[in-house]
Amino acid sequence: MKTNIQGNYVHFYIDQTYDGKRLNDFFDFYHISKKMRHKLRMEKKIQLNHQTIQHDPVLHEQDLLSIECMMEEECDFIAQDISFNILYEDELLLILDKPAGIIIHPDDKNGLNTLANGVSAYYQATHQKHAVRHIHRLDKDTSGCILFCKQPFFQPFLDHELSVKNIQREYLAIAEGNLEKSMTIHKALGKDRHVSNKYRISPQGNDAITHVTPLSHAHGTTLIRCVLETGRTHQIRVHCASIHHPLIGDELYGRKSPLIKRCALHSSSITLTHPLTLEKIHVTCPLPKDMSCLYNLNK
């Protein structure tokens, strides 16, 4: 289905996919809430072939469906200059390289020193009026790819894509010792009852699957690629510790390391379906210097 953005409107040129289906079927695909559908109708922000509609019409091939959903919003976090590299950006999406040592968002809207503050400052500096919406999370010490959605209309689509594992993320990590063979770690994870914010292998926990591939060896460590089938909290860290190869610098599941000052984990790529074009986007992020220097890799 062809689409384009003009001002505050997104124009959808209906093709065979929605021929004979209703507008609500279109909204179902984007997982739009009943509240948002009602709001769009009541505010007369939906047009079919240039005519405002407030009902649920049947769509036909070559119809033009126009929705005024490109909203201007106030930044919802305090703007603060925080340095990061942008990996991909368009009218709907922002994918950036999260620096290690920073959390995604503060506990309340008045907090500072988080990535959300930096994104807010970036939006202001580039004259963009968006709330800050992260689609997934990374731990404080983890660097690499993180996805933000600029427009509320398209966030439910991305949230659903994440929940059904259609947003694929790969990680690079450095584990203690020499891993010689690829393996799949399939062990359920549950909360540690004795230490807050810690997880452990638990048969009664949530199912978790990590595919691990060794890439290189140096300094008594192994650079590994990790592909997740599930996205549990601390999954890679717990799984690697469970096979006696904790990530270097991981003081929660392993120990301090003279080689690095943080847990050596990096989100190296993200692959997703663009909510507007429905084309696949693949974005990569190079290893930061504190990890790449151990293997003489160029950043």
N, C-alpha and C positions, 0 to 999 in steps of 0.2 A: 504494500500500500504506500503510495507516494504521499509525502507530507512536506509542509514548509511552514516557517514561522514568519508572520508579518505583524509587527507591533506586538500587541498583547494577545493576538490570536494564533492558535495553531490550526492549520488547515489539513484535514485528512481527506484524501481523494479515495473514496470507497471503491474497492475492487471486489473480485469474486469471493474473497474471504468473508465479507459481511453482506454480500448480496442476498436479500431475503431475510436477513436477521434484523433484530430490533436494536435501538439505541442502547438499551440496557445490556444487551449482549456485548456491545463494544465496551461499555463501562465495566462489565464483569471481567473482560480481558485485562483491563488496567487495574482491577481490584479497587475501584473507586467506591468509597463508603456511601451508604444511603444518605448520610448527612451532607456530603459534598455534592452528590447528584442533585439533591433538593435545593441546595444553595445556588448551584449553577443555573438551575431552571428558574428559581424565584428571582434571581438577579438578571435574568434574560441574557445569559452569557453563552447560550447555545444557539447556533444557526444551522439550518439545513437548506442548502441551495439559496443562501442569502436571506432566508426567512427565519425570524426568531421562533423557536419552538419551546413549549413547556410540557410536552407529553412524551410518549415513548413510540416514536414512529418506526415504521419498517424502512430499512436502508436498502438502497438499490445501487448496483454497479454504476459508476460514474457520478454518483451523488458527491456533493461537496459538503462535508461536515466541518463546521468551524466552531472552535471552543475558545472562549476568552479565558485562558488559564495561565498565561504568562504574567505572574503577579509581581508587583513591587512590594517589598516588605522591609520593615525596619530590622537592622541587625540586632540580634537578641543576646549577644554577648559583648562585653566591654572590649573595644578594639585595643590591641596591644601588638607592637611590632615584634614578630617572631619569625625568624628566617626559616624558609623551607623552599624546596624545588618543586615546581609544577610539572607533572608528567603528562597530563592531558587536560584540556578544558574546552568546553563549548557552551551553548546557551543553557544546557540542562545539567551537565556533569562537571565536577572538578575532581581530578585524581592527583594527589600529591605524594611526595616522599616525606613521610613523617620522620623527623629526627628522633634519635634515641634519647631517652631521658625526659620525655615530656608526655603528660597524659592527654587524652583526647578532649575532655571537657571538665569544667570545674563542678563542684558539688551544687553550686547555685549560680544564678545568672550574674552575680556580682564578683565571682571569683576571677582570678588572674593566672597567668603563667601556664596556659594550656593551649593546645592546638586550636581549639575553637576561638580563642582570643586572637590568634594569629590569622585565622581565616576571616574573621570579622574585619580585622584591619586591612586585609588584602581586598575584600569586597569594597570597603570604603575608598581605598586608594585608587581602585579601578572603576569607581562610580557605578558599582553594582549594588542593587538593593535586594538582598536575600537574607533570610534566616539561615543559620548554620545547621545543616542536617547531615550527620555522618550516618552511613548505611551499615557499617560494621565497625569493629573495635580492634585495636592493637594494644598490647600491654605497654606500660610506661617505657620499658627498656627496649622494646621491639621497634625496629626502624622499617621503613619501606612503604609500599603502596597502601593508600587508604582512600576510600571513595566517599564523596559528598554529592548530594542532590540539591540543586538550586531551587527547584519548583515543587510545591506541595502536591500538585496534581500527579506527578510521576513518581513520587516517593513510594506509594503503596505497591506499584509494579516492582520496584527494586527490592523492597522489603520481602515481597513474595519470592522473587528470584533467589534471594539469599536463603530463605527458609527451605526452599526445595532444592538447594545446592546447585542452582544453575549459575551462580557466580563462583567461578573457580579461582582459588588462590594457591600459589606455590610459595614455598619458603626456602631460603637457604639458611643453614645453621652450621655451627661448628661443635662437634661432639668430642668428648674425651675419648682417647684410645683409638684403635684402628678397627674400623668397620670395613669388612672386606666384601660383603655380599649385600645385594638389595634384599629388602624384606618388607613384609606388611605386618604392622603391629595392630592387633585387634584385641583390645582390652578395654573393658568398661571403666569409666571414671566416676568417682564420687567425691564429695567434700571430705576433707580430713576433719574429724570431730575435735581434734586436739589443737590445731593451729588454724587461725583464721586466714582466709584467702589462700588456702593451700588445698590441693586435690591429691587423690591417691587412686591406685588401682582398686576397684571394688566390683565384685560380681553383681552387686545390687545397684550399681551406678548406671549412668547413661552410656549407651553403646558408642564406641569411639574407634575409628580406623585411620591409621596413618601409613602411607607408603613412603619408605625411606630408600634413597639411592645414594651410595657413596660416590663422591666425585674426585676427591684428591686427599692426600695425606701430607701433613707437615707438623713438626713440633709435637709429635705424639698425639695429634688430633686428626679428625676426619671432617672435611667439608662435605655436608650432605644436602641433598634436595629432599624436601618433604612435601608431599601432596596429601591434602586432607580430604577424606570422604565425609567426615563429620567435623563440626566446628566447635568442639568443647573448650571451655576455659582451660588454658595451660596444657592443651592436649599434647603438643609436640614435646614440651618440657617433661611432662610426666611420663609419656611413652618412652622417650629416650632414657630417662633415669631408670625406668623399669627393666631395661635390657643392659643396665650397668654401663651406659654411655651417656651420662648427663651432659647437657650443653655446658661448655666452658663459661665461667663467670656467673653461672646460675646458683646463687647462694641459697635459694629456697629449696631446690631439689638436688643440688650438687655442692659446689664449694667455690670459693674465690679462685681467681686465676691470675697469674702474673702476666698473661698474654693480652687480657682485655679487662676493661673496668665495668662491663655490664654483661648481661646474658646475651650470648652471641646468636641472635635470632633476627632474621631480616625477611620481610615480605617482598619477594623478588618479582612477582608478577600477579596480575589480576586479569581475568577474562570474563566478559559479561556481554549480554545483549543490550544494545542501546535502546532505551525505551521509546524513542521516536522513530528512528530508521529501522529498528529491529535487526540491524546488522551486528555481527560480532566485533567487539573491540578487545584487543589484546595489548596490554600496557606492561612494560617491564621497567624495573628499577635496579640500577647497578648496586653492587655491594658498597657500603660505606667504607671509609678508609680503615677504621679500626678492625674490620674483618678482612678486607681484601689484602691488606699489607702482610698478613700472616701467610698468604699463599702467593705473594708477588703478583697479584692480579691488578690490572688497571681498573681504576674506579669508573 
